[in-house]
Amino acid sequence: MRILVIGGAGLIGSAIVRRLAGKGDSITVMDLQGAKGLPAGVDGLTADRRDFERFEAAVASTGPWDTVIDMACFRPDEAESAVRAVRGNTAHYIMTSTIDVHRKPASRYPYT
């Protein structure tokens, strides 16, 4: 599979990339740092996702992708840009969420 991981050089993204790379998939990381510090064989694209025009062009021009995993989407305008970038260019788009969208519970865990 051809997989693009946007924000794949971060803490959680890099763990996902290492796991996928171990399965033999073709992995490309798009990050401000490219694929710096990631496993051999992982391709890197350096891009700033907040530069929407360049970000969208980079995603579109390097596809098609079987799956795009977005680890760095934090604002509505970034989500809209991602949709424009992957439309017709991937079978699956996975946008992760962060703890920032959930309140920390006032009570004990587990939190339902």
Secondary structure as UniProt FT lines:
FT   STRAND          2..6
FT   TURN            7..9
FT   HELIX           11..21
FT   TURN            22..24
FT   STRAND          26..31
FT   TURN            32..37
FT   TURN            40..41
FT   STRAND          43..46
FT   TURN            49..50
FT   HELIX           52..62
FT   STRAND          65..70
FT   HELIX           76..86
FT   TURN            87..89
FT   STRAND          90..95
FT   HELIX           99..101
//
